[in-house]
């Protein structure tokens, strides 16, 4: 028996629609965010170059101006006194944070499904939470591997 919302849309089709709409929205949001970031960085570089041209025309020594910003994080760090140990520590901290969040999300999913699903068919539904929990453990292990030696604090 199909239940309709206002006689037009079956309720049974709403759940799959919602499930697939979340990753699609996340992907579109990520792409949009990347485009906006790139356009903003390009505009900053353009403005800095115009500032340098104006300073040069006014007879100001351009060596006194700050260095030009660059697109992308790695190239900007290379020009601005890149510290490899700090970059390695930053990457390890990102993996640590991501690992903790993913681990506890997996544990939360497992606990949620353990309490919500009952019956003979859903006795082991909680095991779905093991997948993100193991991904979290892998991220934690990779943060330990990547962490710079001699600076565990």
N, C-alpha and C positions, 0 to 999 in steps of 0.2 A: 504494500500500500504506500503510495507516494503522498507525502505531505507537501503542500505548496505554500510558499510565502506570497500572500496576496493573489493566489491563483496563477502565478506566472513562473515561479522558480522553484524547482524541487529542493527541499531541505537536504536531502541525501547528497546532492551535488555541491552543497556549500562547503563541507569539510574538505574534500579534495581540492577545491578551488582555493581555499584559505591556505592549505598546506603548501601548494605550489606557488602561491603568490608571495609568500615571505622571502624565499631565496631570490626570486626574480626582482623584487623591490630592493633587496640588499645589493644585488649585482648592479642594478641600474644606479643606485645611490653611490656605490664605490666608483663606478666609471665617471659619474658626474663630479664627484669629489676630486678625482684625479685630473679631470679636465680643468676644473676651476683652479686647482693648485698650480697647474702648469701655466695657465693664462695669467694668474697673479704673479708668479715668478718672472714671467716674460715681461710683464708690465713694469715690475720693479727694476729689471735690468735696463729696460728702455728709458725709464726716468733717471736712473743713475748715469746712463750715457749722455742724456740731454744735460744733466747737471754738470758733467765734466766738460762738455762742449761750451756751455755758458761760462764756466770758470776759466776755460782756456781763452775765450774771447775777451773776458774781462781782465786778463793778464794775471790771474791767480795761479800759483804753483799747484799743479794737480797732484803732486806728491803728498800734499797735506790733506787731500781728500781720502776718505776711507776706500778700501779696495772695492772693486766692482763685485756685486753679487753674481753668483753663477747658478745655472739651472742644475737641479739635482743635488742631493745631499753629499754624495761622495766627492764630486768635483769641487764643491764649495769648501769641504773640509780640507782637501788637499791644498787649496790656495791659502786658507786661513790658519796655517800651522796645525795640520792634522796630527793628532796623537793616536797612534794605533792601539795602545793599551786602553785608552779611554773608549775608543770605538768598540773594542772587543768586550769591554766591561758593559757598555751600553747594550750591545747585542745580547749578552748573557742575561742581563737584567730583564730585557724584553722577553726572552725565552722563559725565564723564571716566572714572570708575571702571567704570561700566556699559559704556561703549564699548570700553575695553581688554579687559574680560572677554569681551564678545561677539565682538570681533575675533579674539582668540586662540582662542576656542572654535571659531569658523569655520575658522581655519587648522588647528586640531587635527583637526577632522572631515574636512577635505579631505585632510590627510596620512594619517589613519587609513584612509580609503576608498581612497586611492591605493595603499597597501601591502596592504590586505586583499582588494580586489576584483581579480580577474584574469579574463581571458577576453575574447572579442570583444564580448559584450554589456555588460560593465562597465568598458570602457576609460575612460569619462568620468564615472564615479560620483563621483569626487573633486569634481566641480563643485557637488555639493550643499552643500559647505562654503562656497561663495561667498556664499550667501544670508545666513547669520549674520555672515560677515566684512563684508559691505557694510552690514548693520545696525549693526555695531560702528563702522565708518567714519562712518556718519551720526550716531551718538551722539557720536563724537569731534568732528565738525564742529559739532554743536549746542552742545557744551560750549565751544568756542571762541567761538561767536556769543554765548552767554549770559554768558560771563565778564565781570565788571565791568571797564570801561575804566580804565586807569591803575594796576591792581593785578594784574599778571601773576605775581607771586611766589607 
